[in-house]
Amino acid sequence: MKLPAVGQQRQSCTGPQLGTWKLQSFTTEDVETGQKTDMFGAHPSGYLSYGPDGRMCALLVKEGRKVPDTLVPTDAERVELYSGFIAYAGTYSIEGDKVSHHIDASWNQAWTGTTQVRQFKIDGNALYIRTLPAKDPLSGKDTSAVLVWIKVE
């Protein structure tokens, strides 16, 4: 990784996206059938942060995840836990109504090194993000998702 030279400034981002956002809802729509699903339940949890340094991170957690029986989960418990969260980090860039997440670390190694493009809109203290149609990393179906985030004050 190349670090900036002494005195060299890092990219500085400004705008209403800066800060931390709490996940309010995560709804997917099957592209083929139009069926909508609360992917992580009616009350998912998670956070999305955009920093002024151009870095971002996202963590989404399914409602009601089962606590493993012991500190070290069994293989079956690991599978269940894995299917109930999404996490990634990287840099971001904004162009018009699209935000691109340039991922350098993720819960699913297939996402690492990719750019995930989303449409976004900020309305008051709410951030609406819509994914472009793609294979859902958990279900494998072609879907588009709408995520609603509320600004953490």
BAPAKE-616986 format. One record per atom (N, C-alpha, C): y, x, z. Coordinates in Angstrom, 3 decimals, decimal comma. Each point is the difference from the previous one (the first is absolute). Layout:
PT       c2       c1       c3
PT        Y        X        Z
...
This chain:
PT       c2       c1       c3
PT   -1,171    0,854    0,000
PT    1,171   -0,854    0,000
PT    1,228    0,896    0,000
PT    0,911   -0,271   -0,884
PT    1,230    0,773   -0,098
PT    1,052   -0,602    0,917
PT    0,533    0,810    0,886
PT    1,049   -0,452    0,910
PT    1,358    0,333   -0,598
PT    1,019   -0,788    0,328
PT    1,329    0,298   -0,529
PT    0,517    1,321    0,562
PT    0,728    0,735   -0,819
PT    0,583    1,261    0,446
PT    1,033   -0,264    1,082
PT    0,253    1,011    0,822
PT    0,991   -0,135    1,059
PT    1,328   -0,410   -0,627
PT    0,609   -1,030    0,550
PT    1,270   -0,491   -0,510
PT   -0,146   -1,029   -1,111
PT   -1,205   -0,094   -0,598
PT   -0,217   -0,999   -1,051
PT   -0,177   -1,366    0,646
PT    0,675   -1,000   -0,526
PT   -0,084   -1,335    0,580
PT   -1,187   -0,761   -0,567
PT   -0,619   -0,783    0,866
PT   -1,067   -0,894   -0,435
PT    0,641   -1,229   -0,633
PT   -0,815   -0,748   -0,763
PT    0,469   -1,256   -0,576
PT    0,446   -0,915    1,132
PT    1,106   -0,681   -0,193
PT    0,486   -0,939    0,998
PT    0,031   -1,388   -0,619
PT   -0,683   -0,940    0,644
PT   -0,051   -1,376   -0,490
PT    0,895   -0,874    0,861
PT    0,629   -0,959   -0,636
PT    0,813   -0,973    0,713
PT   -0,406   -1,386   -0,471
PT    0,416   -1,003    0,721
PT   -0,250   -1,369   -0,436
PT   -0,577   -0,861    1,096
PT   -0,080   -1,296   -0,258
PT   -0,469   -0,943    1,017
PT   -1,488    0,113    0,308
PT   -0,768    0,729   -0,823
PT   -1,432    0,162    0,261
PT   -0,271    0,952    1,163
PT    0,983    0,816    0,363
PT   -0,205    0,995    1,053
PT   -0,367   -0,654    1,321
PT   -0,923    0,630    0,708
PT   -0,389   -0,485    1,312
PT   -1,446   -0,436    0,039
PT   -0,318   -0,741    1,053
PT   -1,367   -0,446    0,245
PT   -0,079   -1,512   -0,136
PT   -1,063   -0,445   -0,638
PT   -0,239   -1,412   -0,281
PT   -1,348   -0,394    0,587
PT   -0,066   -1,173    0,638
PT   -1,247   -0,509    0,590
PT   -0,610   -1,030   -0,944
PT   -1,308    0,122   -0,225
PT   -0,693   -0,910   -0,907
PT   -0,052   -1,411    0,574
PT    0,420   -0,971   -0,801
PT   -0,065   -1,407    0,400
PT   -1,132   -0,731   -0,722
PT   -0,188    0,291   -1,291
PT   -1,089   -0,645   -0,735
PT   -0,448    0,882   -1,159
PT   -1,256   -0,206   -0,414
PT   -0,627    0,776   -1,069
PT   -0,907   -0,962   -0,762
PT    0,515   -0,534   -1,099
PT   -0,725   -0,996   -0,784
PT   -0,355    0,580   -1,360
PT   -1,268   -0,139   -0,385
PT   -0,412    0,441   -1,325
PT   -0,246   -1,214   -0,885
PT    0,180    0,217   -1,300
PT   -0,282   -1,049   -0,977
PT   -0,949    0,565   -1,044
PT   -1,144   -0,649   -0,165
PT   -0,979    0,390   -1,008
PT    0,616   -0,269   -1,369
PT    0,121    1,043   -0,824
PT    0,647   -0,124   -1,305
PT   -0,748   -0,999   -0,881
PT   -1,328   -0,013    0,078
PT   -0,808   -0,871   -0,859
PT    0,051   -1,464    0,424
PT   -0,110   -0,257    1,302
PT   -0,118   -1,387    0,475
PT    1,287   -0,567    0,593
PT    0,937    0,881    0,394
PT    1,216   -0,456    0,665
PT   -0,201   -0,300    1,475
PT   -1,227    0,176    0,493
PT   -0,293   -0,275    1,410
PT    0,754    0,982    0,900
PT    0,655   -0,557    1,032
PT    0,756    0,819    0,951
PT   -0,791    0,151    1,291
PT    0,089    1,200    0,579
PT   -0,725    0,319    1,225
PT    0,901    0,791    0,932
PT   -0,015   -0,354    1,283
PT    0,650    0,844    1,003
PT   -0,963    1,157    0,244
PT    0,217    1,085   -0,734
PT   -0,960    1,104   -0,062
PT   -0,408    0,524    1,370
PT    0,951    0,107    0,908
PT   -0,285    0,538    1,333
PT    0,215   -1,056    1,074
PT   -0,218   -1,271   -0,346
PT    0,158   -1,090    0,955
PT    1,419   -0,540    0,008
PT    0,200   -1,062    0,781
PT    1,311   -0,650    0,078
PT    1,021    0,847    0,750
PT   -0,479    0,906    0,849
PT    0,903    0,825    0,817
PT   -0,409    1,469   -0,056
PT    0,176    0,650   -1,154
PT   -0,322    1,424   -0,079
PT    1,040    0,805    0,773
PT   -0,275    1,261    0,216
PT    1,002    0,863    0,627
PT    0,150    1,259   -0,843
PT    1,069    0,706    0,249
PT    0,220    1,237   -0,726
PT    1,472    0,314   -0,123
PT    0,251    1,184   -0,523
PT    1,366    0,483   -0,153
PT    0,153    0,744   -1,313
PT    1,207   -0,058   -0,535
PT    0,392    0,723   -1,196
PT    1,309    0,690    0,334
PT    0,058    1,301   -0,226
PT    1,222    0,748    0,306
PT    0,480    0,758   -1,228
PT    1,305   -0,078   -0,238
PT    0,656    0,769   -1,048
PT    1,037    0,895    0,672
PT   -0,105    1,311   -0,220
PT    0,924    0,934    0,617
PT    1,078    0,473   -0,955
PT    1,120    0,485    0,552
PT    1,082    0,514   -0,834
PT   -0,386    1,288   -0,725
PT   -1,120    0,630    0,430
PT   -0,476    1,222   -0,647
PT   -0,887   -0,289   -1,211
PT   -0,148   -1,292   -0,351
PT   -0,809   -0,361   -1,156
PT   -1,479   -0,146    0,298
PT   -0,382    0,008    1,286
PT   -1,403   -0,165    0,386
PT   -0,229   -1,417    0,484
PT   -1,251   -0,452   -0,159
PT   -0,371   -1,340    0,445
PT   -1,406    0,039    0,581
PT   -0,312   -1,013    0,797
PT   -1,373   -0,178    0,467
PT   -0,234   -1,487    0,227
PT   -1,248   -0,413   -0,215
PT   -0,374   -1,405    0,146
PT   -1,324   -0,093    0,739
PT   -0,080   -0,971    0,911
PT   -1,226   -0,289    0,740
PT   -0,122   -1,510    0,080
PT   -1,106   -0,531   -0,502
PT   -0,257   -1,444    0,017
PT   -1,338   -0,217    0,684
PT   -0,041   -0,935    0,961
PT   -1,201   -0,221    0,803
PT   -0,347   -1,485    0,005
PT   -1,277   -0,272   -0,234
PT   -0,520   -1,368   -0,021
PT    0,061   -0,624    1,388
PT    0,333   -1,283    0,025
PT   -0,001   -0,770    1,242
PT   -1,423   -0,055    0,569
PT   -0,118    0,164    1,323
PT   -1,274   -0,209    0,684
PT   -1,073    1,034   -0,259
PT    0,391    1,246   -0,300
PT   -1,043    1,022   -0,182
PT   -0,807    0,146    1,285
PT   -1,304    0,098   -0,155
PT   -0,902    0,105    1,141
PT    0,087    1,405    0,599
PT    0,081    0,051    1,313
PT    0,003    1,277    0,712
PT   -1,435    0,526    0,027
PT   -0,231    1,264   -0,384
PT   -1,355    0,548    0,057
PT   -0,556   -0,047    1,426
PT   -1,326   -0,036    0,091
PT   -0,647   -0,064    1,312
PT    0,218    1,268    0,818
PT    0,151    1,142   -0,682
PT    0,234    1,275    0,688
PT    1,152    0,721   -0,691
PT    0,428    1,105    0,587
PT    1,101    0,773   -0,568
PT   -0,333    0,483   -1,411
PT   -1,261    0,342   -0,234
PT   -0,435    0,440   -1,325
PT   -0,672   -1,186   -0,700
PT    0,626   -0,543   -1,049
PT   -0,570   -1,172   -0,668
PT   -1,327    0,320   -0,691
PT   -0,850   -1,011   -0,090
PT   -1,222    0,132   -0,791
PT    0,396   -0,001   -1,475
PT   -0,950    0,316   -0,878
PT    0,299   -0,023   -1,433
PT    0,450   -1,394   -0,442
PT   -0,670   -1,035    0,494
PT    0,371   -1,377   -0,362
PT    1,406   -0,329    0,503
PT    0,326    0,438    1,210
PT    1,347   -0,242    0,540
PT    1,050    0,755   -0,811
PT   -0,321    1,225   -0,433
PT    0,929    0,778   -0,826
PT    0,318   -0,740   -1,301
PT   -1,035   -0,535   -0,635
PT    0,199   -0,745   -1,250
PT    0,926   -1,187    0,242
PT   -0,249   -0,728    1,073
PT    0,825   -1,167    0,322
PT    1,447    0,413    0,291
PT    0,187    1,069    0,749
PT    1,350    0,478    0,305
PT    0,717    0,458   -1,271
PT   -0,712    0,722   -0,860
PT    0,583    0,505   -1,242
PT    0,465   -1,150   -0,888
PT   -0,776   -1,075   -0,051
PT    0,353   -1,114   -0,885
PT    1,145   -0,835    0,556
PT    0,484    0,342    1,186
PT    1,071   -0,765    0,615
PT    1,307    0,749    0,151
PT    0,180    1,071   -0,783
PT    1,300    0,665    0,063
PT    0,292    0,753   -1,285
PT    1,281    0,248   -0,205
PT    0,505    0,804   -1,109
PT    1,047    0,926    0,599
PT   -0,056    1,272   -0,350
PT    0,987    0,951    0,513
PT    0,253    1,076   -1,047
PT    1,264    0,309   -0,201
PT    0,327    1,093   -0,913
PT    1,413    0,498    0,277
PT    0,291    1,187   -0,529
PT    1,316    0,610    0,182
PT    0,313    0,857   -1,217
PT    1,281    0,268   -0,174
PT    0,430    0,839   -1,108
PT    1,503   -0,066   -0,155
PT    0,451    0,154   -1,217
PT    1,424   -0,122   -0,291
PT    0,211   -1,321   -0,744
PT    1,253   -0,383   -0,131
PT    0,298   -1,228   -0,733
PT    1,230    0,198   -0,864
PT    0,082   -0,808   -1,039
PT    1,184   -0,020   -0,852
PT    0,253   -1,453   -0,395
PT    1,259   -0,310   -0,228
PT    0,394   -1,368   -0,338
PT    0,723    0,011   -1,334
PT   -0,404   -0,934   -0,861
PT    0,673   -0,178   -1,280
PT    0,116   -1,497   -0,247
PT    1,218   -0,517    0,076
PT    0,214   -1,435   -0,176
PT   -0,693   -0,786    1,093
PT   -0,857   -0,949   -0,408
PT   -0,706   -0,827    0,985
PT   -1,419    0,510    0,270
PT   -0,240    1,274   -0,322
PT   -1,329    0,579    0,219
PT    0,088    1,198    0,940
PT   -0,960    0,064    0,913
PT   -0,142    1,161    0,865
PT   -1,345    0,632   -0,339
PT   -0,005    1,314   -0,162
PT   -1,227    0,740   -0,290
PT   -0,379    0,818    1,218
PT   -1,228   -0,185    0,453
PT   -0,546    0,782    1,112
PT   -0,859    1,104   -0,612
PT    0,425    1,247    0,161
PT   -0,705    1,167   -0,531
PT   -0,880    0,522    1,143
PT   -1,276   -0,329   -0,037
PT   -0,874    0,164    1,164
PT   -0,603    1,399    0,069
PT    0,182    0,648    1,164
PT   -0,620    1,311    0,207
PT   -1,020    0,010    1,134
PT   -0,161   -1,116    0,715
PT   -1,046   -0,142    1,026
PT   -0,326   -1,482    0,122
PT   -1,308   -0,338    0,070
PT   -0,356   -1,414    0,092
PT   -1,360   -0,203    0,643
PT   -0,227   -1,242    0,459
PT   -1,276   -0,384    0,592
PT   -1,104    0,001   -1,045
PT    0,366   -0,184   -1,260
PT   -0,948   -0,041   -1,109
PT    0,369    1,142   -0,937
PT   -0,804    1,028   -0,015
PT    0,333    1,210   -0,756
PT    0,285   -0,289   -1,475
PT   -0,495   -1,113   -0,521
PT    0,282   -0,367   -1,393
PT    1,489   -0,268   -0,221
PT    0,725   -0,347    1,059
PT    1,441   -0,237   -0,125
PT    0,808    1,290    0,084
PT   -0,528    1,020    0,654
PT    0,734    1,254    0,175
PT    0,281    0,619   -1,369
PT    1,267    0,354   -0,219
PT    0,418    0,566   -1,276
PT    0,434   -1,042   -1,023
PT   -0,046   -1,282    0,372
PT    0,417   -1,057   -0,925
PT    1,420   -0,464    0,320
PT    0,559   -0,751   -0,908
PT    1,281   -0,661    0,221
PT   -0,253   -1,499   -0,036
PT    0,352   -0,672    1,074
PT   -0,165   -1,446    0,111
PT    1,379   -0,638   -0,193
PT    0,157   -0,762   -1,080
PT    1,286   -0,619   -0,331
PT   -0,006   -1,438    0,501
PT    1,074   -0,369    0,689
PT    0,139   -1,353    0,536
PT    1,367   -0,563   -0,366
PT    0,063   -1,311   -0,202
PT    1,288   -0,677   -0,119
PT    0,468   -0,296    1,419
PT    1,311    0,107    0,237
PT    0,479   -0,302    1,344
PT    1,341   -0,714   -0,036
PT    0,229   -0,738    1,086
PT    1,268   -0,715    0,167
PT    0,285   -0,040    1,491
PT    1,235    0,266    0,367
PT    0,421   -0,114    1,394
PT    0,923   -1,202    0,093
PT   -0,311   -0,885    0,947
PT    0,800   -1,202    0,220
PT    0,236   -0,104    1,499
PT    1,212    0,354    0,441
PT    0,292    0,019    1,437
PT   -0,841    1,059    0,682
PT   -0,784   -0,419    1,008
PT   -0,830    0,972    0,715
PT   -1,447   -0,011   -0,500
PT   -0,237   -0,595   -1,181
PT   -1,353   -0,073   -0,562
PT   -0,107    0,848   -1,270
PT   -1,104    0,712   -0,102
PT   -0,335    0,802   -1,174
PT   -1,228   -0,633   -0,643
PT    0,126   -0,380   -1,260
PT   -1,104   -0,603   -0,746
PT   -0,509    1,027   -1,000
PT   -1,279    0,301    0,075
PT   -0,611    0,949   -0,925
PT   -1,130   -0,706   -0,736
PT    0,004    0,132   -1,322
PT   -1,078   -0,551   -0,831
PT   -0,640    1,165   -0,748
PT   -1,322    0,090    0,108
PT   -0,706    1,029   -0,752
PT   -0,181   -0,465   -1,435
PT   -0,065    0,944   -0,904
PT   -0,319   -0,325   -1,380
PT   -1,497   -0,308   -0,061
PT   -0,454   -0,851   -0,919
PT   -1,431   -0,319   -0,066
PT   -0,851    1,263   -0,132
PT   -1,041    0,079    0,846
PT   -0,892    1,167    0,021
PT   -1,271   -0,359    0,758
PT   -0,981    0,892   -0,050
PT   -1,227   -0,178    0,778
PT    0,342    0,132    1,474
PT   -0,382   -0,997    0,778
PT    0,201    0,055    1,441
PT   -0,937    1,063    0,568
PT    0,515    0,932    0,830
PT   -0,850    1,079    0,513
PT   -1,074   -0,479    0,967
PT    0,129   -1,203    0,514
PT   -0,991   -0,508    0,947
PT   -0,973   -0,971   -0,665
PT    0,501   -0,904   -0,852
PT   -0,881   -1,010   -0,611
PT   -0,507    0,391   -1,383
PT    0,717    0,891   -0,699
PT   -0,390    0,389   -1,348
PT    0,450   -0,972   -1,080
PT    0,648   -1,107    0,381
PT    0,469   -1,001   -0,968
PT    1,399    0,363   -0,495
PT    0,345   -0,490   -1,208
PT    1,359    0,170   -0,512
PT    0,911   -0,958    0,756
PT    0,933    0,563    0,753
PT    0,888   -0,810    0,823
PT    1,424    0,527   -0,052
PT    0,897   -0,828    0,471
PT    1,375    0,383    0,276
PT    0,248   -0,449    1,436
PT    0,741    0,774    0,752
PT    0,235   -0,337    1,406
PT    1,487   -0,160    0,262
PT    0,316   -0,895    0,924
PT    1,366   -0,152    0,488
PT   -0,028    0,310    1,484
PT    0,824    0,960    0,389
PT    0,101    0,391    1,401
PT    1,413   -0,295    0,474
PT    0,105   -0,611    1,157
PT    1,303   -0,290    0,593
PT    0,121    0,858    1,252
PT    1,085    0,756    0,059
PT    0,273    0,907    1,117
PT    1,324   -0,410    0,631
PT    0,099    0,108    1,324
PT    1,230   -0,316    0,729
PT    0,543    1,296    0,599
PT    1,302    0,210   -0,163
PT    0,639    1,235    0,479
PT   -0,120    0,101    1,514
PT   -0,402    1,176    0,479
PT   -0,071    0,271    1,434
PT    1,379    0,492    0,417
PT    0,614   -0,704    0,928
PT    1,359    0,369    0,445
PT   -0,054    0,871    1,229
